[in-house]
C-alpha cells in the first residue's frame, strides 16, 4: 500500500512524501526511525504489482522538457520556485515525477540547495544537467538556464527519435528473416527430409547438410530459443551494467566501419554541446571539461578529456594547447578550439560545431541505413535460397529417376 505522509522534523520544518508499506504501523515506525513527528498519514493507492514494476518508467525526456519549460515560464512571470513546484505536484500523476517533485519540495522547505534534488537522481539527470542548475542557482540565472535546458533536452529527444526511427526498418527485416528461417527449419525441412528418408533416395551432400541442420534445430527449438534469450539478456545486462561490458561495446563501435563514424560524431556533438552550455553558465573550465568527460560516452574521448583537465588545464596550459596534445580528437576540432579560444568566442564556436555535427549525424545515419538495408535483404534472401535449393535439388533428382 502506498501512503502519503506529512510530518515535521526536530527543527519544526515540514516534511511531505510518499512511502510504501503493508500497514500503517510500518509507516509510523519509519517516521520514528527518521525522527519525524507525523501530522497526517493517508493511504493513496495499492502497492505496485509485478506488471506495474515491469512497465513503469522513470523520468522520461518528455517529462524533463515539460518540467524545464514550466519552471522557466513560472520564474519569468514572477512565481517563486516553491510555489511552482507545489503547482506541479498537484498536476502530475506519474509516480516517478511526483516523487521527485516531493523530494524537491522537501529539500526547499529544509533550506537545501535546489540542485541537490537533481543530483540525487543521477539516472534521470545527467552531470551536465545538474552542473547547469547548480551554476545557475549560484548566479541567480535559473530562468534562462531552464529555458536553455528545455531547448537542448528537446533537441536531444529529437535526435534520439531520429536514430530509433532509422533502425526500425532493419530490425523488422532481421525479425522477419529469423521468423522465416525458424519456420522453415522447424516445420518444412523435417517433413521434407522424412519424405526422402522413407523413399530410399539419397539426397546430395549439400541437401543432407541442410536437412541435418534443420532436423537438429526443429528437434531442439525450445532449448535453442531459451539459450538465445539467456545469451541476449546476459549481453544486454553486461553491456549496460558492467564496466567491462561497456568497454567491449565501446571498442566494437569504435572499430566497426561506418558505425564508428556515427559513434564518433555523436560523441563530438555531445562534447561540444556540453562544454558550450557549461561555459555559458559560468562553470570553471576545469570543472566543465571534467563534466564533459563523464557525459561524452566515447571511452577514448573520456580519457582524453580527463587528461586535458588534470594534466593540461590544471598545470596552466591553455585550452587549445591542452586539446592539441590529445591526438584522439580530429585536428579540425582541436584547431578550431585553439583559434576560437584566442578570439574569445569558444562557447559560441562550440555551439556552432555541435549544430554542424547534428547535421552530419543525420547524413551518416542515412548512409549507414543505405548500406545496412540491402545487406540484410541479401542475407535474408541467401538463407531462403539455400533452404530452397536444398529442397529443390533432391526433388528434381527424385522426379528424373522416375
BABA-366779 format. One record per residue (C-alpha): residue number from 1; residue in three letters; y, z, x. Coordinates in steps of 0.25 Angstrom, whole numbers. Example, Ala and Ser with C-alpha at 12.3 -4.5 7.8 and 13.67 -1.06 7.14 Angstrom:
# BABA-366779
   nr  rest      y      z      x
    1   ALA    -18     31     49
    2   SER     -4     29     55
//
This chain:
# BABA-366779
   nr  rest      y      z      x
    1   UNK      0      0      0
    2   UNK     14     -3      5
    3   UNK     24      8      4
    4   UNK     39      7      5
    5   UNK     46     20     10
    6   UNK     60     25     12
    7   UNK     62     37     22
    8   UNK     71     44     31
    9   UNK     69     47     46
   10   UNK     73     60     53
   11   UNK     87     56     54
   12   UNK     89     52     40
   13   UNK     88     37     42
   14   UNK     82     29     30
   15   UNK     69     22     33
   16   UNK     62     12     24
   17   UNK     50      3     26
   18   UNK     36     -1     21
   19   UNK     23      6     25
   20   UNK      8      2     21
   21   UNK     -1     14     17
   22   UNK    -12     17      8
   23   UNK     -6     29      2
   24   UNK      8     35      0
   25   UNK      3     47      9
   26   UNK      1     38     20
   27   UNK     16     33     19
   28   UNK     21     47     19
   29   UNK     12     50     31
   30   UNK     18     38     38
   31   UNK     32     43     35
   32   UNK     29     57     40
   33   UNK     24     51     53
   34   UNK     37     43     55
   35   UNK     45     56     52
   36   UNK     51     49     40
   37   UNK     55     56     27
   38   UNK     51     48     15
   39   UNK     61     45      4
   40   UNK     53     35     -5
   41   UNK     39     28     -3
   42   UNK     35     17    -13
   43   UNK     23      8    -14
   44   UNK     27     -6    -13
   45   UNK     14    -14    -13
   46   UNK      0    -15     -9
   47   UNK     -5    -15      5
   48   UNK     -7    -28     12
   49   UNK    -21    -34     10
   50   UNK    -29    -44     19
   51   UNK    -23    -56     13
   52   UNK     -8    -52     14
   53   UNK    -10    -48     28
   54   UNK    -16    -61     31
   55   UNK     -6    -69     25
   56   UNK      7    -60     27
   57   UNK     16    -65     37
   58   UNK     27    -58     45
   59   UNK     42    -62     46
   60   UNK     42    -77     46
   61   UNK     52    -87     52
   62   UNK     58    -90     38
   63   UNK     59    -74     36
   64   UNK     67    -73     49
   65   UNK     76    -85     45
   66   UNK     79    -79     32
   67   UNK     82    -65     38
   68   UNK     91    -70     49
   69   UNK     99    -79     39
   70   UNK    100    -68     29
   71   UNK    105    -58     39
   72   UNK    115    -67     45
   73   UNK    121    -70     31
   74   UNK    121    -55     27
   75   UNK    128    -52     40
   76   UNK    138    -63     38
   77   UNK    143    -58     25
   78   UNK    144    -44     30
   79   UNK    132    -37     25
   80   UNK    127    -27     35
   81   UNK    113    -28     41
   82   UNK    106    -16     34
   83   UNK    111    -21     20
   84   UNK    106    -36     24
   85   UNK     92    -30     28
   86   UNK     92    -22     15
   87   UNK     94    -34      6
   88   UNK     83    -42     14
   89   UNK     73    -31     12
   90   UNK     76    -32     -3
   91   UNK     74    -47     -3
   92   UNK     62    -49      6
   93   UNK     48    -47      0
   94   UNK     40    -51     13
   95   UNK     34    -39     19
   96   UNK     36    -43     33
   97   UNK     50    -46     32
   98   UNK     53    -34     22
   99   UNK     46    -24     32
  100   UNK     55    -30     44
  101   UNK     67    -28     36
  102   UNK     63    -14     32
  103   UNK     62    -11     47
  104   UNK     76    -17     50
  105   UNK     82     -8     39
  106   UNK     75      4     45
  107   UNK     80      1     59
  108   UNK     94     -2     54
  109   UNK     95     11     46
  110   UNK     90     19     58
  111   UNK    100     12     67
  112   UNK     91      4     75
  113   UNK     96    -10     81
  114   UNK     93    -21     71
  115   UNK     86    -30     82
  116   UNK     75    -19     83
  117   UNK     69    -23     70
  118   UNK     67    -37     74
  119   UNK     61    -33     88
  120   UNK     51    -24     80
  121   UNK     45    -37     74
  122   UNK     42    -46     87
  123   UNK     32    -54     79
  124   UNK     43    -59     69
  125   UNK     55    -59     78
  126   UNK     55    -65     92
  127   UNK     62    -59    104
  128   UNK     73    -69    103
  129   UNK     76    -65     88
  130   UNK     76    -50     92
  131   UNK     85    -53    104
  132   UNK     95    -61     96
  133   UNK     96    -50     85
  134   UNK     98    -39     96
  135   UNK    109    -46    103
  136   UNK    116    -50     90
  137   UNK    115    -35     86
  138   UNK    121    -30     99
  139   UNK    132    -41     98
  140   UNK    135    -40     83
  141   UNK    131    -54     80
  142   UNK    119    -53     71
  143   UNK    125    -62     60
  144   UNK    126    -75     70
  145   UNK    112    -71     76
  146   UNK    105    -70     63
  147   UNK    111    -84     59
  148   UNK    106    -90     73
  149   UNK     93    -83     71
  150   UNK     91    -89     57
  151   UNK     94   -103     62
  152   UNK     85   -102     75
  153   UNK     74    -96     67
  154   UNK     75   -107     56
  155   UNK     75   -118     67
  156   UNK     62   -111     74
  157   UNK     55   -111     60
  158   UNK     59   -126     58
  159   UNK     53   -129     72
  160   UNK     40   -121     69
  161   UNK     39   -128     56
  162   UNK     40   -142     62
  163   UNK     30   -139     72
  164   UNK     20   -133     62
  165   UNK     22   -146     53
  166   UNK     20   -155     65
  167   UNK      6   -149     67
  168   UNK      1   -149     53
  169   UNK     -4   -163     53
  170   UNK    -12   -162     66
  171   UNK    -18   -149     61
  172   UNK    -22   -156     48
  173   UNK    -29   -167     56
  174   UNK    -36   -157     64
  175   UNK    -41   -149     52
  176   UNK    -46   -162     45
  177   UNK    -53   -167     57
  178   UNK    -60   -153     59
  179   UNK    -64   -153     44
  180   UNK    -69   -168     44
  181   UNK    -78   -165     57
  182   UNK    -83   -152     51
  183   UNK    -87   -159     38
  184   UNK    -94   -170     45
  185   UNK   -101   -161     55
  186   UNK   -105   -150     44
  187   UNK   -109   -159     33
  188   UNK   -110   -174     36
  189   UNK   -117   -174     50
  190   UNK   -128   -164     47
  191   UNK   -133   -173     35
  192   UNK   -132   -186     43
  193   UNK   -139   -180     55
  194   UNK   -150   -175     45
  195   UNK   -152   -189     40
  196   UNK   -155   -195     54
  197   UNK   -164   -184     57
  198   UNK   -172   -186     45
  199   UNK   -173   -201     46
  200   UNK   -178   -200     61
  201   UNK   -167   -209     66
  202   UNK   -161   -204     80
  203   UNK   -146   -206     80
  204   UNK   -139   -210     93
  205   UNK   -135   -199    103
  206   UNK   -121   -199     98
  207   UNK   -124   -196     84
  208   UNK   -134   -186     88
  209   UNK   -124   -178     95
  210   UNK   -114   -179     84
  211   UNK   -125   -175     74
  212   UNK   -129   -163     82
  213   UNK   -115   -158     83
  214   UNK   -113   -160     68
  215   UNK   -126   -152     65
  216   UNK   -122   -141     74
  217   UNK   -108   -140     68
  218   UNK   -114   -141     54
  219   UNK   -124   -130     56
  220   UNK   -115   -121     63
  221   UNK   -102   -124     55
  222   UNK    -99   -109     51
  223   UNK   -101   -104     65
  224   UNK    -92   -115     71
  225   UNK    -81   -112     61
  226   UNK    -82    -97     64
  227   UNK    -81    -99     79
  228   UNK    -69   -109     77
  229   UNK    -62    -99     68
  230   UNK    -64    -88     78
  231   UNK    -60    -96     90
  232   UNK    -47   -101     83
  233   UNK    -44    -87     79
  234   UNK    -46    -82     93
  235   UNK    -38    -93     99
  236   UNK    -26    -91     90
  237   UNK    -27    -75     92
  238   UNK    -28    -77    107
  239   UNK    -17    -87    108
  240   UNK     -7    -79    100
  241   UNK    -10    -64    103
  242   UNK    -14    -64    117
  243   UNK     -6    -67    130
  244   UNK    -17    -75    136
  245   UNK    -19    -84    123
  246   UNK     -4    -87    122
  247   UNK     -4    -91    137
  248   UNK    -16   -100    135
  249   UNK     -9   -107    123
  250   UNK      3   -108    131
  251   UNK     -4   -115    142
  252   UNK    -11   -124    133
  253   UNK      3   -128    126
  254   UNK      9   -130    140
  255   UNK     -2   -139    145
  256   UNK     -5   -148    133
  257   UNK      2   -161    133
  258   UNK     13   -164    123
  259   UNK     11   -150    117
  260   UNK     17   -144    130
  261   UNK     30   -152    127
  262   UNK     32   -146    113
  263   UNK     28   -132    118
  264   UNK     38   -132    130
  265   UNK     49   -138    121
  266   UNK     47   -127    111
  267   UNK     47   -116    122
  268   UNK     60   -122    128
  269   UNK     67   -123    114
  270   UNK     63   -109    111
  271   UNK     68   -104    125
  272   UNK     81   -112    123
  273   UNK     84   -107    109
  274   UNK     81    -92    113
  275   UNK     89    -92    125
  276   UNK    101    -99    118
  277   UNK    100    -89    106
  278   UNK     99    -77    114
  279   UNK    111    -81    123
  280   UNK    120    -84    111
  281   UNK    116    -70    106
  282   UNK    121    -64    119
  283   UNK    108    -59    125
  284   UNK    108    -57    140
  285   UNK    102    -69    147
  286   UNK     90    -62    153
  287   UNK     86    -56    140
  288   UNK     88    -69    134
  289   UNK     78    -76    144
  290   UNK     68    -65    142
  291   UNK     68    -66    127
  292   UNK     67    -81    128
  293   UNK     55    -79    137
  294   UNK     48    -71    126
  295   UNK     50    -82    116
  296   UNK     49    -95    123
  297   UNK     33    -96    121
  298   UNK     30   -105    133
  299   UNK     23    -96    143
  300   UNK     29   -103    156
  301   UNK     43   -103    150
  302   UNK     42    -88    146
  303   UNK     38    -84    161
  304   UNK     49    -93    166
  305   UNK     60    -87    157
  306   UNK     55    -73    161
  307   UNK     57    -77    176
  308   UNK     71    -83    172
  309   UNK     75    -69    166
  310   UNK     68    -60    176
  311   UNK     69    -67    189
  312   UNK     81    -76    187
  313   UNK     92    -71    178
  314   UNK     89    -56    181
  315   UNK     91    -59    196
  316   UNK    104    -66    194
  317   UNK    101    -81    192
  318   UNK    108    -90    182
  319   UNK    100    -94    170
  320   UNK    100   -109    175
  321   UNK     95   -104    189
  322   UNK     84    -95    183
  323   UNK     79   -106    174
  324   UNK     79   -117    185
  325   UNK     69   -108    193
  326   UNK     59   -110    182
  327   UNK     52   -124    183
  328   UNK     45   -122    169
  329   UNK     57   -126    162
  330   UNK     61   -140    161
  331   UNK     72   -144    171
  332   UNK     81   -149    160
  333   UNK     81   -135    153
  334   UNK     84   -127    166
  335   UNK     95   -137    170
  336   UNK    101   -136    156
  337   UNK    101   -121    156
  338   UNK    107   -121    170
  339   UNK    118   -131    166
  340   UNK    121   -124    153
  341   UNK    122   -110    159
  342   UNK    133   -115    169
  343   UNK    140   -121    157
  344   UNK    139   -108    149
  345   UNK    132   -114    137
  346   UNK    118   -110    140
  347   UNK    115   -105    126
  348   UNK    121   -118    119
  349   UNK    113   -127    128
  350   UNK    100   -120    126
  351   UNK    102   -120    111
  352   UNK    104   -135    112
  353   UNK     92   -136    121
  354   UNK     84   -129    110
  355   UNK     88   -139    100
  356   UNK     84   -150    109
  357   UNK     70   -145    111
  358   UNK     69   -143     96
  359   UNK     71   -158     94
  360   UNK     61   -161    106
  361   UNK     51   -152    100
  362   UNK     51   -160     87
  363   UNK     49   -172     95
  364   UNK     38   -166    104
  365   UNK     30   -161     91
  366   UNK     31   -175     85
  367   UNK     26   -181     98
  368   UNK     14   -171     98
  369   UNK     10   -174     84
  370   UNK     11   -189     86
  371   UNK      1   -187     97
  372   UNK     -8   -176     91
  373   UNK    -10   -182     77
  374   UNK    -17   -195     82
  375   UNK    -25   -187     92
  376   UNK    -30   -178     80
  377   UNK    -33   -191     72
  378   UNK    -40   -197     83
  379   UNK    -49   -185     85
  380   UNK    -52   -183     71
  381   UNK    -56   -198     70
  382   UNK    -64   -197     82
  383   UNK    -72   -185     77
  384   UNK    -75   -192     64
  385   UNK    -78   -205     71
  386   UNK    -88   -198     80
  387   UNK    -95   -192     68
  388   UNK    -95   -205     60
  389   UNK   -101   -213     72
  390   UNK   -112   -202     74
  391   UNK   -116   -205     59
  392   UNK   -114   -220     58
  393   UNK   -121   -224     71
  394   UNK   -135   -218     67
  395   UNK   -133   -223     52
  396   UNK   -131   -237     58
  397   UNK   -144   -235     67
  398   UNK   -152   -230     55
  399   UNK   -148   -242     46
  400   UNK   -151   -252     56
  401   UNK   -164   -246     59
  402   UNK   -168   -249     44
//
